[in-house]
Amino acid sequence: MAVRRYQLANTEIFVDNAFSWFGWAQERLLINGEVAQSIGSWLSFKRSFDEPWLTLSGDGIVEVSMRSKLNGISVELRLDDEMIEDEELFEAARHGKGVWPNPDLWIKTEQFSIFK
């Protein structure tokens, strides 16, 4: 399981994704510790979340795109088409379908790989 942390002004955003080798995938979007969106399904290779966002210039959209790749999951977060880089990356052991590990069990890493 990989967890990416983003910072937008005073807001902390986490994008969590986990999968199993038998085809289950689950993702969630946390904003300031609250679940904004969460989904899980069988054989899902691409997922996206959109969340309304108030910017200095008015209403905007935070868009999260996730795509399965050979060595992990690619995640992009954009605010009104501007790419936001993640601040930190964590990994944790997946505990089963629909279950998320406690944040105390997240281990900070420089690069996530499903082959570690």
Buried (B, 14 or more C-beta within 10 A) or exposed (E): BBBBBBEBEEEEBBBBBBBEEEEBBBBBBBBEEEEBBBEBEEEBEEBEBEBEBEEEEEEBEBBBBBEBEEEBBEBBBBBEEEEBEBEBBBBBEBEEEEEBBEEEEBEEBEEBEBEE
